[in-house]
Amino acid sequence: MSAAEAHAAVTDAEAAALFADLADCKALVLAVSGGPDSTALLFLAARWRAGLRDGPDLFAVTVDHGLRPEARREAAAVKRLAASLGVAHRTMRWMGAKPKTGLQEAARKARYRLLAAAAARAKARHVLTAHTLDDQAETVLFRLARGSGLAGLAAMARISPLPAFSSFLSGQGEMVVVRPFLDIPKARLIATLEAAKIPFAEDPSNRDPRFARVRLRTVMPALAAEGMTSARLAQLANRLKRANEAIEAAVDHLACALAPALASSDRRAGEPITLVACEWAKAPTEIRLRLLGRLVAMTGEEGEVELGKLEACEKAVIAHLHARSPERFRRTLAGATISLAGDRLTVARAPPRRRPRGENA
């Protein structure tokens, strides 16, 4: 992409292609903070919808986290813009005390929770966010810095499920978040708004060096000068996504061969799963590691296990298996117990932890 192309406004034809797979939806919720990216989402989605004979109802939702005094004014500006575009608007507020640490992560969870509630009210299954090519590149760097595995480095997908919030949509199916701008540079969205003479807000927290993403953003120009542009990083994420999908397919195959009970409709949650350890150990490390992780997540009570802890556990199981020790191997991980007896590897729900003597129930 040339410099001119990277700063060109998004055309009507491009917008139609970006939203084309959503044309048959009953309703769409647009997450609009008032910043340039989300304002462009509102503008382009409204322009696309106006060109359809029949299409989804659009609902713009602004989440006021209660962290900045300017937020109310920005939400009001979004409301006025939405009204001028013929889009319904609602402001949702994050109430209650705010954490002193991990504020951005807590705010992200609160934002999606409130967006999910708004979507349920609108009878919408799709929540659209304005994550851009630049955001995708930052996510790759952010996860790389935190030691993420292949799945994490694949970064954001265009469509991702939000199972934690599916309870909001009783009887309506799973809620998903859609990111139509993942291949669009932020500069193009700003150019789109400037061409249409649409103002937008700038959140000062996007320049606050206390936040890791902001610090990463400051090194992006130096990385780009060495060829590690946002486009290259996003391309890496796409390629890793392909590789991750291939590995997951291999894990599915191994699971069917060694633990067919996983696919049984009669299987009860938390029920122990046993497989032949030597057959599991023959698989490539990444494949058997992921299968073990699945068993722990499905059997334990703490969800997905931390990758580093899973790697350590898998390594210990393999070492014990190769040593042919007569002693039984047993380890607890993420609410599950992994035990090895002879050639049988069993993953079961861990028993409840004992309360310290004197502690009230």
N, C-alpha and C positions, 0 to 999 in steps of 0.2 A: 504494500500500500504506500503510495507516494505521500509526500507531506501535504499536498493539496487535497488528496482524497481523505486523509486523516482529519482534515478540518472542514470538510464539506457538510452542509446541512443534510439531514436524512430526507430523502424524497418520499412522495406519497407511495410510489411503487415499492420502495424498500419497507416502509411501514406496513403495507399490506402483507408483504411476505413475512415480516416479523410476527404478526398477530394472526396469520392465516389459519393456523391449527386451532385457534380459539373461537372461530366464528360460530360454531354450533353450540357453544356454552350458553346456558341460560343467563348467567350473571357472572361478572368479573369484579373483584375488589382490587383497586389500585392503591398501593401504599405510597402516599405522597406527603413528604415532609415539608416541601417548599424549596428544597435545594435544586440545583440545576438538573441533576439526573432524573429525579422523580417528577419534577415539573415537566420535563420533556416527555416522560411516560404518560402523564395526564394529557398533554397536548396531542401527542401522536396517537394515543389510543382513541381519544375523542374524534380526531380527524378521520381515523380508519373506520370507526363505528358509523360516522356520519355518511360514509360512502357505501354502506351496506343497506340493502332493502330491508333485511331482517337480521338482527344480530343480538348479541348479549346486552343486557342492561349493565351499565357501568356505575360503580360506586367508588368514589375517592374517599380514602380514610387517612386522616392525619393523626398520628400518635404524639401527644404532648407528654413528654416524660417528666415534666415538672422540674427540670434542671436548669432552665434558662428563662429569664423574664421575657425574652423576645419571642418565645415559642407561641404564646397566645396570638401575638400580632401576625406571626408567620402562618399560623393555622387559619386566621381570618382571611389572609391574602389568598391562600389556597382555596378557601370557600368561595371567594369572589371569582377567581379564575374558573373554578369548576362550574359555577352558575353560568358564566358567560359562554362556556362550552356545552352547556346542557347536560352536565354530569352531576348527579346527587353527591353530597359531601357530608361527612360526619367526622367530628373530632373525638378521639378516645383519649382519656387521661390515665396515666400511671399514678395511682394513688398510694399513699402509705410511705413509710420510712424507706430511704434509699441506702444501700450498703456503702460502707466506706472503702471497701476493696472489691475488685472485680466488677466495677460499676458498668463498664461497657457490655460485658457478658450478661449481667443481670438486666440491663436495659434492652438488650437484644431479645432475651427470653420474654420479657414483659411486652415488648412490641409485637412479637408473633402471637402471644396469647391474646392481646387485645385485637389484633387483626383477625384472628380466628373467630373471636366472639362477634366481630362486625360482619364477617362473612356468613356466619351461621344465621344472623339476623336477616341478611340479604338473600339467604338461600343460595349462596355461591360456594362452589368447591375450589375455585381457583383464586389465589392471591398473587397479584403481579408485583414484583419489585424491580427497581431500576439498576440492579448491579450491572456494571459495565466491563469492558475488556480490561480496563485499568484495575478494577476491583478484583477481577479474576487473577491478574498477575500478582497483586498484593497478597492474595490468599495463598498462592503457591509459595511465595517467600515466607509468609507468616507461618505456614505449616512446616516448611523446610527448617525454619529456625527452631521449631519445637519438636523436631525429630519424628514427624509423621511418616507413616508407611505409604505404600503405593496408593491405596485407596484415598488417603488424605491428600496426597499431592495431586490427585486427579481434580482436586478443588471443587468448584461449584458446578452442578449440572443445570441444564436449562429447566428441567422439571424435577422437583424433589418432593417426596412425601413428607407430610407433617403428622406422623402417627400420634405424637403426644397430644395433638389437639383434635383428633378425629372424634372425640366424645362430643364436641360441639355440634357435630353434624349427624346426630342420631338419625339413621335411616336414609341418609343422603350420600353415603360413601365416604371415601378417604379424602381429606383435604390436601391440596398440593400447593406449593409455591412455584411460580413460573418466573423465569428471568429472561425476558425476550432480548435484552441488550448485551448479552455476554460477549458478542462478537463486535460490538460497537464501541469505539473509543469515546471517552468522556468529551473530548474536544468537539466531536461531531454533534453531540447533544446540545452543547453550549451554542454551537454555530446555528443549530436549528432554532433555538429560542431567540437568538439575536436577530435572525432573519425574520422571525415572526413578531419581533419587538415585544417579547413576553419577559417580564422581570422575574427574578428568582432570588432566593435568600442564600446567604453563606453562613454555615454553622461554624462558629469559631473553634469548636472542639475538633474540627478537622485539621486544625493547625496546632493543636496542643501536644507538645512533645512528651507528655506523660503517657500517652497511649502508643502502644507498639506499632500499630498500623501507620500512625503519623510519622514515626521515626523511620519506618521502612520506606514511606513515600519520599522522604528527603534523599534517600540513596538511589532512587530509581533513575534519575538522570545520569548518574555515574555508571550505573549498570547498562543503561541504554547505549552509552558511548562505547561500551565494550561489546555491543551486539546483543546484550540481554534485554531486549525491548519488551514492552508489555505484550506485544503480539507474539514474540517468541516464547515468552513464559506461558501465555495462554495456549499456544500450540503444544507446548510440552504437556500441559494439563490434559488436553484432548487426547494426546497419544497415550498418556498414562491411563486415561479413562478406558481406552480401547484395551490396553493390556490388562487392566483390572477386571474388565468384563470377561476376558478370556480365562483368567485365573478363577474367577467365580464360577464359570461354567465347568471348569475342571474339578472344583470343590463340590459342585452339585453332583457330578458323575461319581466321585469317590463316596460321597454321602449315600447315594443310592445303592452303591455296591456294599458298603460296610455297615451302614446304619439305616436300613430301609424303614425302620420304625419312625424316623423323623417325619416321613411323609404321610404317616397313617392318621386318618381322621379320628381314630379311637384313642390316640395317645393323649394322656392327661398332662397338663402343665406340670413341669418339675419332675416328671417320671424319669427314673434312671435310664441311661443309654449305655449299652456295652458293645464294644466292637473288638475285632481281632487285632491285637496290638502290632504283630509283625507285619500284617498287610498294610495297616495304617503307616508304619514306619518306612515302608518301601516308597511311598509317595515323595515327591520333591518337598523340601522343607517348607516352602511357602504354602503348598497345598495342604499338608497335614497340619500346619500351624493354624490356618484359617478354619479347617474343619474342627479342630479342638476348640477354637474360639467360638464357633457356632454352638457347639455342644454346651459350653459353659454359659453362654448367653441365654440359651433356651432352657437350661436346667436350673441355673442359679436364680437368685432374686435381685441381682444388682445390675442387670443389663449387660451391655458390652464391656469386655474387660480391657484394661489398659494394655497397649501393645507390648511395651517393655516387660510387663509382668507375665504376659502370655508367652513371650519368647523365652523368658527364663524358665517357666514351667515346662514348656515343650522340650527344651534342652535337657532338663532334669529327667523327664520321662524317658527320652531317648537314651541318656546315659545309663539309667537304671536298667532299661531293657537290654542294652548291649552288655552290661556287666553280668547279666543272668543271676542277679542276687536272689537268694531264697527269701529275703525279707520283703514284706509287702511295702510298696510305695504308696504314699498318701499325701496329698497336698490340697489346701483350700484356696480357692481363687474366685473372687467376685460372687460369693454366695453359693459356690458349688464345690464339691470335693472331687478330685481326680485321683483315682486309685488304680494301681497296676498289680494284679495277682496272676502270676504265671503269664499266659499270653492273652489275658483279658484286661482291656482298658475300660474302666467304667467311670462315667461322669454322673454324679447324683447331686441332688440338692443338699447343701450343707445343713447340719442340724442347727437349731437356734443357738445363738451365743449365750453362754451362762451369764447371768447378771451377777455383779460383785455382791458378796454377802452384805446385807443391810440396805441394798438399793431397793426402792419401792418399785412395784410393778406399774 
